[in-house]
């Protein structure tokens, strides 16, 4: 596993690798930020979007030992979700002054805007890949959402909702077996 960016009273560029038993600090992101998204694995990863007093379109590629800045997102945003790998990735949702439904697809070298989410939101989670993905939860600026959408490879469709509406949650898995956990709906949650 790879952990990167964040906030602890200050914006962070920290990157840590999980060895199977412990975390070790490694090469930092080039751009400090929090509320970013990412995908990939410990050897090849992408970090994209985020905020460090303004919404960012920054994309960086992890080589297994260091980060390099590459082609930016088309829409600067924070609190977005993402899934996939360094060759084929999705970024979706987010915030840039309002809730976004924006979806972009990564080709391995650049981002292209594609079919939008049906429900604009930020603080959502996601999992899967560019052919089959899930987006779930989030906040639209007024209410916490339980909305779940499935990505078919070309468009999103609404499916069964989460049991507990929430934002700022995490998720993992694929469209057949996924896990959502944590989050907030005005209170911090430990819901799985």
MARKE-64795 format. One record per residue: x, y negated, z negated of N, C-alpha, C in turn; residue in one letter; residue number from 1. Coordinates in nm, 3 decimals. Atoms other than C-alpha are relative to their C-alpha. Example, Ala and Ser with C-alpha at 12.3 -4.5 7.8 and 13.67 -1.06 7.14 Angstrom:
<sites>
SITE       npx       npy       npz      capx      capy      capz       cpx       cpy       cpz   r     k
SITE     0.089     0.119     0.000     1.230     0.450    -0.780     0.090    -0.120     0.000   A     1
SITE    -0.082     0.119     0.006     1.367     0.106    -0.714    -0.077    -0.109    -0.073   S     2
</sites>
This chain:
<sites>
SITE       npx       npy       npz      capx      capy      capz       cpx       cpy       cpz   r     k
SITE     0.084     0.119     0.000     0.000     0.000     0.000     0.088    -0.124     0.000   X     1
SITE    -0.068     0.129    -0.007     0.100    -0.362     0.054    -0.093    -0.106    -0.055   X     2
SITE     0.075     0.111     0.058    -0.020    -0.661    -0.150     0.071    -0.129     0.038   X     3
SITE    -0.066     0.123    -0.044     0.041    -1.016    -0.024    -0.088    -0.122    -0.022   X     4
SITE     0.070     0.126     0.024    -0.049    -1.377    -0.096    -0.074     0.002    -0.132   X     5
SITE     0.082     0.005     0.120    -0.291    -1.482    -0.368     0.013    -0.133    -0.072   X     6
SITE     0.004     0.121     0.081    -0.334    -1.737    -0.642     0.004     0.038    -0.147   X     7
SITE    -0.006    -0.022     0.145    -0.238    -1.743    -1.011     0.017    -0.134    -0.073   X     8
SITE    -0.020     0.137     0.046    -0.265    -2.117    -1.077     0.083    -0.076     0.103   X     9
SITE    -0.076     0.052    -0.114    -0.035    -2.171    -0.777    -0.026     0.092     0.119   X    10
SITE     0.011    -0.081    -0.121    -0.060    -2.052    -0.417     0.123     0.089     0.009   X    11
SITE    -0.109    -0.097    -0.002     0.153    -1.743    -0.360     0.033     0.047     0.140   X    12
SITE    -0.046    -0.067    -0.123     0.359    -1.594    -0.079     0.053     0.138    -0.034   X    13
SITE    -0.052    -0.127     0.051     0.447    -1.287    -0.286    -0.049     0.120     0.081   X    14
SITE     0.034    -0.129    -0.061     0.454    -0.947    -0.114     0.055     0.109    -0.090   X    15
SITE    -0.042    -0.115     0.079     0.467    -0.622    -0.310    -0.038     0.128     0.072   X    16
SITE     0.022    -0.133    -0.058     0.496    -0.262    -0.188    -0.026     0.101    -0.110   X    17
SITE     0.031    -0.109     0.093     0.345     0.038    -0.368     0.076     0.124     0.044   X    18
SITE    -0.083    -0.116    -0.034     0.578     0.341    -0.379    -0.070     0.133    -0.027   X    19
SITE     0.068    -0.121     0.043     0.321     0.590    -0.507    -0.003     0.010    -0.151   X    20
SITE    -0.002     0.001     0.147     0.408     0.519    -0.869     0.021    -0.139    -0.060   X    21
SITE    -0.024     0.134     0.052     0.502     0.151    -0.900     0.006    -0.103     0.114   X    22
SITE    -0.008     0.112    -0.094     0.502    -0.191    -0.730     0.140    -0.060    -0.001   X    23
SITE    -0.129     0.067    -0.010     0.821    -0.360    -0.603    -0.017    -0.124     0.087   X    24
SITE     0.005     0.123    -0.078     0.852    -0.720    -0.484     0.094     0.012     0.119   X    25
SITE    -0.079    -0.004    -0.123     0.980    -0.755    -0.128    -0.009    -0.136     0.069   X    26
SITE    -0.003     0.128    -0.073     1.008    -1.028     0.141    -0.134    -0.071    -0.003   X    27
SITE     0.121     0.081     0.014     0.757    -1.309     0.097    -0.061    -0.039     0.136   X    28
SITE     0.066     0.060    -0.116     0.499    -1.438     0.346     0.072    -0.129     0.037   X    29
SITE    -0.058     0.128    -0.043     0.621    -1.737     0.550    -0.087    -0.118    -0.044   X    30
SITE     0.094     0.105     0.038     0.309    -1.938     0.456    -0.071     0.040    -0.129   X    31
SITE     0.070    -0.028     0.126     0.184    -1.951     0.096    -0.150    -0.017     0.022   X    32
SITE     0.144     0.009    -0.017    -0.191    -1.887     0.076    -0.074     0.102    -0.084   X    33
SITE     0.091    -0.092     0.069    -0.484    -1.721    -0.095    -0.126     0.012     0.083   X    34
SITE     0.126    -0.023    -0.073    -0.826    -1.596     0.023     0.025     0.035     0.146   X    35
SITE    -0.034    -0.046    -0.134    -0.659    -1.441     0.328    -0.050     0.143     0.019   X    36
SITE     0.035    -0.139    -0.030    -0.731    -1.109     0.496     0.122     0.071     0.056   X    37
SITE    -0.110    -0.077    -0.054    -0.508    -0.830     0.612    -0.044     0.140     0.037   X    38
SITE     0.026    -0.138    -0.039    -0.490    -0.483     0.757     0.132     0.066     0.036   X    39
SITE    -0.120    -0.075    -0.036    -0.243    -0.211     0.846     0.046     0.087    -0.113   X    40
SITE    -0.057    -0.084     0.105    -0.010    -0.018     0.621     0.133    -0.057    -0.047   X    41
SITE    -0.123     0.049     0.061     0.315    -0.052     0.427     0.113    -0.021     0.101   X    42
SITE    -0.104     0.014    -0.102     0.524    -0.025     0.746    -0.034    -0.099     0.110   X    43
SITE     0.044     0.090    -0.106     0.317    -0.235     0.989    -0.132    -0.062    -0.042   X    44
SITE     0.122     0.064     0.049     0.061    -0.492     0.877    -0.017    -0.138     0.062   X    45
SITE     0.034     0.137    -0.039    -0.113    -0.819     0.966    -0.056    -0.073    -0.120   X    46
SITE     0.066     0.089     0.095    -0.202    -1.107     0.736    -0.056    -0.115     0.084   X    47
SITE     0.060     0.106    -0.082    -0.441    -1.373     0.870    -0.097    -0.086    -0.080   X    48
SITE     0.087     0.096     0.066    -0.633    -1.682     0.767     0.049    -0.035    -0.138   X    49
SITE    -0.032     0.036     0.137    -0.642    -1.810     0.411    -0.012    -0.150    -0.023   X    50
SITE     0.012     0.139     0.039    -0.618    -2.141     0.233     0.118    -0.036    -0.090   X    51
SITE    -0.098     0.058     0.091    -0.351    -2.357     0.069    -0.022    -0.151    -0.006   X    52
SITE     0.056     0.136     0.001    -0.549    -2.683     0.032    -0.069    -0.033     0.130   X    53
SITE     0.080     0.009    -0.122    -0.685    -2.641     0.383    -0.013     0.140     0.057   X    54
SITE     0.020    -0.131    -0.061    -0.823    -2.348     0.580     0.105     0.020     0.109   X    55
SITE    -0.113    -0.032    -0.088    -0.558    -2.173     0.787    -0.039     0.099     0.109   X    56
SITE     0.015    -0.096    -0.109    -0.542    -1.988     1.118     0.124     0.088     0.012   X    57
SITE    -0.129    -0.070    -0.001    -0.196    -1.846     1.040    -0.017     0.152     0.007   X    58
SITE    -0.010    -0.146    -0.007    -0.126    -1.485     1.142     0.147     0.036    -0.012   X    59
SITE    -0.136    -0.051     0.014     0.186    -1.299     1.032    -0.001     0.152     0.015   X    60
SITE    -0.019    -0.145    -0.019     0.310    -0.950     1.126     0.108     0.049    -0.095   X    61
SITE    -0.095    -0.064     0.090     0.483    -0.726     0.870     0.070     0.113     0.073   X    62
SITE    -0.079    -0.100    -0.073     0.764    -0.513     1.016     0.039     0.120    -0.086   X    63
SITE    -0.045    -0.102     0.094     0.813    -0.295     0.709     0.102    -0.058    -0.096   X    64
SITE    -0.099     0.063     0.087     1.073    -0.532     0.566    -0.013    -0.152    -0.006   X    65
SITE     0.016     0.146     0.001     0.976    -0.893     0.656    -0.120    -0.042     0.084   X    66
SITE     0.113     0.059    -0.072     0.698    -1.118     0.788     0.049    -0.091     0.112   X    67
SITE    -0.028     0.092    -0.110     0.706    -1.304     1.123    -0.131    -0.064     0.044   X    68
SITE     0.119     0.070    -0.046     0.456    -1.569     1.230    -0.024     0.033     0.146   X    69
SITE     0.039    -0.034    -0.137     0.266    -1.484     1.550    -0.123    -0.082     0.039   X    70
SITE     0.116     0.074    -0.051    -0.041    -1.603     1.746    -0.107    -0.018    -0.107   X    71
SITE     0.097     0.036     0.103    -0.292    -1.781     1.523    -0.142     0.043     0.037   X    72
SITE     0.144    -0.017    -0.020    -0.662    -1.708     1.477    -0.053    -0.119     0.082   X    73
SITE     0.063     0.110    -0.072    -0.886    -1.918     1.703    -0.076    -0.094    -0.093   X    74
SITE     0.077     0.078     0.097    -1.091    -2.034     1.403     0.069     0.008    -0.135   X    75
SITE    -0.062     0.006     0.132    -0.909    -2.146     1.087    -0.107     0.028    -0.104   X    76
SITE     0.098    -0.034     0.102    -1.083    -2.000     0.782     0.064     0.074    -0.116   X    77
SITE    -0.039    -0.075     0.119    -1.050    -1.855     0.436    -0.115     0.092    -0.038   X    78
SITE     0.105    -0.088     0.053    -1.248    -1.592     0.246    -0.061     0.090     0.108   X    79
SITE     0.042    -0.087    -0.108    -1.271    -1.373     0.559     0.032     0.145    -0.033   X    80
SITE    -0.033    -0.142     0.015    -1.248    -0.996     0.594     0.070     0.047     0.127   X    81
SITE    -0.067    -0.056    -0.115    -1.046    -0.779     0.826     0.019     0.150    -0.014   X    82
SITE    -0.028    -0.143     0.000    -0.971    -0.423     0.925     0.075     0.034     0.127   X    83
SITE    -0.073    -0.047    -0.117    -0.768    -0.222     1.173     0.147     0.018    -0.029   X    84
SITE    -0.145    -0.014     0.014    -0.394    -0.211     1.235     0.069    -0.109     0.082   X    85
SITE    -0.071     0.109    -0.067    -0.122    -0.425     1.394    -0.021    -0.003     0.151   X    86
SITE     0.026    -0.003    -0.144    -0.220    -0.320     1.747    -0.143    -0.035     0.035   X    87
SITE     0.143     0.023    -0.025    -0.599    -0.349     1.717    -0.066    -0.034    -0.134   X    88
SITE     0.058     0.042     0.128    -0.762    -0.550     1.439    -0.123    -0.086     0.023   X    89
SITE     0.116     0.089     0.001    -1.084    -0.736     1.357     0.013    -0.097    -0.116   X    90
SITE     0.020     0.096     0.108    -1.128    -1.055     1.155    -0.144    -0.046     0.012   X    91
SITE     0.142     0.036    -0.007    -1.484    -1.152     1.061    -0.045    -0.077    -0.124   X    92
SITE     0.053     0.083     0.107    -1.682    -1.397     0.854     0.102    -0.103    -0.044   X    93
SITE    -0.091     0.097     0.057    -1.517    -1.658     0.637    -0.065    -0.133    -0.026   X    94
SITE     0.046     0.132     0.041    -1.544    -2.020     0.536     0.096    -0.106     0.055   X    95
SITE    -0.080     0.116    -0.040    -1.425    -2.348     0.689    -0.080    -0.129    -0.020   X    96
SITE     0.091     0.110     0.029    -1.666    -2.594     0.528    -0.143     0.049    -0.002   X    97
SITE     0.129    -0.070     0.003    -1.961    -2.363     0.587     0.024     0.148     0.025   X    98
SITE    -0.008    -0.144    -0.024    -2.032    -1.991     0.612     0.017     0.026     0.149   X    99
SITE    -0.027    -0.033    -0.140    -1.905    -1.834     0.934    -0.046     0.141     0.034   X   100
SITE     0.032    -0.132    -0.053    -2.025    -1.543     1.146     0.105     0.043     0.104   X   101
SITE    -0.105    -0.021    -0.100    -1.712    -1.559     1.366     0.064     0.138    -0.012   X   102
SITE    -0.077    -0.124    -0.008    -1.555    -1.230     1.475     0.107    -0.019     0.107   X   103
SITE    -0.110     0.003    -0.097    -1.216    -1.214     1.646     0.065     0.137     0.003   X   104
SITE    -0.068    -0.128    -0.019    -1.036    -0.912     1.786     0.146    -0.025     0.037   X   105
SITE    -0.145     0.011    -0.022    -0.655    -0.874     1.781     0.042     0.107     0.099   X   106
SITE    -0.041    -0.091    -0.107    -0.501    -0.717     2.091     0.139     0.058    -0.021   X   107
SITE    -0.139    -0.037     0.021    -0.156    -0.663     1.944     0.090    -0.119     0.022   X   108
SITE    -0.080     0.120    -0.023    -0.039    -1.007     2.055    -0.079    -0.130    -0.015   X   109
SITE     0.080     0.122     0.014    -0.331    -1.254     2.030    -0.142     0.034    -0.043   X   110
SITE     0.139    -0.013     0.043    -0.683    -1.310     1.894    -0.093    -0.051     0.108   X   111
SITE     0.106     0.044    -0.093    -0.996    -1.339     2.111    -0.133     0.004    -0.075   X   112
SITE     0.132     0.003     0.062    -1.341    -1.441     1.990    -0.090     0.099     0.070   X   113
SITE     0.092    -0.100    -0.053    -1.606    -1.171     2.035    -0.136    -0.017    -0.069   X   114
SITE     0.135     0.008     0.056    -1.965    -1.099     1.920     0.001    -0.030    -0.149   X   115
SITE     0.006     0.045     0.140    -2.051    -1.270     1.590    -0.079     0.095    -0.088   X   116
SITE     0.083    -0.066     0.100    -2.184    -1.116     1.271    -0.143    -0.052     0.014   X   117
SITE     0.139     0.046     0.001    -2.564    -1.136     1.244    -0.026    -0.096    -0.116   X   118
SITE     0.019     0.083     0.119    -2.535    -1.298     0.899     0.132    -0.070    -0.033   X   119
SITE    -0.118     0.079     0.036    -2.284    -1.579     0.839     0.025     0.012    -0.150   X   120
SITE    -0.033    -0.016     0.141    -2.100    -1.531     0.510     0.150    -0.005    -0.022   X   121
SITE    -0.140    -0.003     0.042    -1.775    -1.555     0.322     0.010     0.077    -0.130   X   122
SITE    -0.020    -0.084     0.118    -1.621    -1.357     0.038    -0.050     0.141     0.021   X   123
SITE     0.047    -0.133    -0.036    -1.724    -1.039     0.220     0.116     0.099     0.003   X   124
SITE    -0.102    -0.103    -0.013    -1.536    -0.711     0.254    -0.027     0.078     0.128   X   125
SITE     0.017    -0.082    -0.119    -1.483    -0.471     0.541     0.097     0.116     0.002   X   126
SITE    -0.088    -0.114    -0.019    -1.324    -0.149     0.654    -0.025     0.058     0.138   X   127
SITE     0.014    -0.065    -0.130    -1.272     0.059     0.966     0.106    -0.045     0.097   X   128
SITE    -0.093     0.039    -0.107    -1.112    -0.027     1.298    -0.076    -0.076     0.109   X   129
SITE     0.063     0.081    -0.104    -1.185    -0.214     1.621    -0.110     0.072     0.077   X   130
SITE     0.106    -0.076    -0.066    -1.410     0.066     1.749    -0.121     0.023    -0.089   X   131
SITE     0.105    -0.028     0.097    -1.612     0.130     1.433     0.039    -0.064    -0.132   X   132
SITE    -0.033     0.070     0.124    -1.618    -0.102     1.133    -0.127    -0.031    -0.079   X   133
SITE     0.107     0.046     0.088    -1.833    -0.211     0.839     0.037    -0.136    -0.056   X   134
SITE    -0.013     0.122     0.079    -1.882    -0.557     0.690    -0.108     0.006    -0.105   X   135
SITE     0.099    -0.012     0.106    -2.058    -0.581     0.355     0.020    -0.106    -0.107   X   136
SITE    -0.002     0.099     0.106    -2.151    -0.823     0.081     0.030    -0.139     0.052   X   137
SITE    -0.036     0.137    -0.033    -2.057    -1.189     0.071    -0.094    -0.102    -0.062   X   138
SITE     0.076     0.114     0.052    -2.206    -1.528    -0.004    -0.024    -0.093     0.118   X   139
SITE     0.029     0.088    -0.113    -2.378    -1.768     0.237    -0.006    -0.147    -0.038   X   140
SITE     0.005     0.137     0.048    -2.346    -2.085     0.030    -0.119    -0.024    -0.090   X   141
SITE     0.120     0.011     0.083    -2.683    -2.028    -0.139    -0.024     0.124    -0.085   X   142
SITE     0.030    -0.125     0.071    -2.720    -1.662    -0.234     0.110     0.104     0.024   X   143
SITE    -0.088    -0.115    -0.014    -2.508    -1.354    -0.294    -0.072     0.102     0.087   X   144
SITE     0.059    -0.088    -0.100    -2.564    -1.097    -0.021     0.035     0.146    -0.022   X   145
SITE    -0.024    -0.144     0.000    -2.599    -0.721    -0.006     0.007     0.052     0.143   X   146
SITE     0.003    -0.033    -0.142    -2.600    -0.726     0.375     0.118     0.088     0.041   X   147
SITE    -0.102    -0.086    -0.062    -2.411    -0.447     0.554    -0.025     0.002     0.149   X   148
SITE     0.008    -0.007    -0.147    -2.337    -0.456     0.927     0.102     0.100     0.051   X   149
SITE    -0.088    -0.096    -0.067    -2.183    -0.190     1.154     0.046    -0.060     0.132   X   150
SITE    -0.061     0.044    -0.126    -1.945    -0.286     1.437     0.011     0.121     0.092   X   151
SITE     0.003    -0.111    -0.096    -1.991    -0.065     1.745     0.119     0.001     0.095   X   152
SITE    -0.108     0.018    -0.097    -1.678    -0.180     1.926    -0.027    -0.119     0.088   X   153
SITE     0.034     0.117    -0.081    -1.867    -0.463     2.095    -0.101    -0.094    -0.067   X   154
SITE     0.098     0.086     0.068    -2.138    -0.595     1.858    -0.031     0.054    -0.140   X   155
SITE     0.040    -0.035     0.137    -2.267    -0.594     1.498    -0.148     0.029    -0.005   X   156
SITE     0.141    -0.026     0.028    -2.597    -0.444     1.383    -0.017     0.021    -0.150   X   157
SITE     0.028    -0.011     0.143    -2.755    -0.459     1.038    -0.042     0.143    -0.033   X   158
SITE     0.032    -0.134     0.047    -2.780    -0.132     0.844    -0.034    -0.006    -0.149   X   159
SITE     0.037    -0.007     0.142    -2.853    -0.020     0.484     0.087    -0.092    -0.086   X   160
SITE    -0.067     0.099     0.086    -2.765    -0.284     0.224     0.071     0.065    -0.118   X   161
SITE    -0.060    -0.037     0.128    -2.538    -0.256    -0.077    -0.109     0.005    -0.106   X   162
SITE     0.095    -0.004     0.112    -2.722    -0.172    -0.400     0.006    -0.126    -0.084   X   163
SITE    -0.018     0.120     0.080    -2.580    -0.482    -0.571     0.055    -0.111     0.089   X   164
SITE    -0.046     0.116    -0.076    -2.555    -0.818    -0.390     0.119    -0.063    -0.072   X   165
SITE    -0.119     0.059     0.061    -2.211    -0.973    -0.447     0.097    -0.052     0.105   X   166
SITE    -0.108     0.050    -0.084    -1.919    -1.163    -0.302     0.133     0.030    -0.067   X   167
SITE    -0.135    -0.018     0.054    -1.543    -1.149    -0.354     0.025     0.144    -0.044   X   168
SITE    -0.017    -0.141     0.027    -1.559    -0.770    -0.351     0.112     0.055     0.088   X   169
SITE    -0.099    -0.068    -0.082    -1.314    -0.524    -0.201    -0.063     0.126     0.058   X   170
SITE     0.051    -0.121    -0.061    -1.367    -0.224     0.022     0.110     0.075     0.072   X   171
SITE    -0.094    -0.083    -0.075    -1.188     0.062     0.192    -0.075     0.116     0.062   X   172
SITE     0.059    -0.117    -0.064    -1.259     0.361     0.411    -0.030    -0.023     0.146   X   173
SITE     0.041     0.011    -0.139    -1.434     0.398     0.744    -0.153    -0.002     0.005   X   174
SITE     0.146     0.013    -0.006    -1.793     0.384     0.874    -0.074     0.122    -0.052   X   175
SITE     0.064    -0.121     0.053    -1.865     0.739     0.755     0.018     0.017    -0.150   X   176
SITE    -0.031    -0.012     0.143    -1.707     0.719     0.409     0.071    -0.126    -0.045   X   177
SITE    -0.056     0.127     0.045    -1.654     0.375     0.257    -0.027    -0.020    -0.148   X   178
SITE     0.013     0.033     0.141    -1.616     0.234    -0.091    -0.001    -0.151    -0.014   X   179
SITE    -0.001     0.142     0.038    -1.712    -0.112    -0.218     0.016    -0.005    -0.150   X   180
SITE    -0.023     0.007     0.144    -1.597    -0.222    -0.561     0.028    -0.142    -0.044   X   181
SITE    -0.023     0.130     0.060    -1.582    -0.520    -0.792    -0.085    -0.109     0.062   X   182
SITE     0.068     0.115    -0.057    -1.694    -0.867    -0.696    -0.065    -0.088    -0.105   X   183
SITE     0.068     0.095     0.087    -1.907    -1.144    -0.840    -0.138    -0.032     0.055   X   184
SITE     0.131     0.051    -0.037    -2.272    -1.242    -0.836    -0.043    -0.106    -0.102   X   185
SITE     0.017     0.096     0.106    -2.234    -1.524    -1.084     0.066     0.050    -0.127   X   186
SITE    -0.075    -0.066     0.107    -2.074    -1.277    -1.325     0.101     0.093     0.065   X   187
SITE    -0.096    -0.097    -0.053    -1.766    -1.063    -1.273    -0.058     0.139    -0.012   X   188
SITE     0.059    -0.134    -0.005    -1.868    -0.711    -1.175     0.106     0.108     0.003   X   189
SITE    -0.084    -0.119    -0.011    -1.713    -0.369    -1.216    -0.071     0.107     0.082   X   190
SITE     0.081    -0.092    -0.079    -1.972    -0.210    -0.985     0.079     0.067     0.111   X   191
SITE    -0.059    -0.075    -0.112    -1.853     0.062    -0.745    -0.113     0.053     0.086   X   192
</sites>
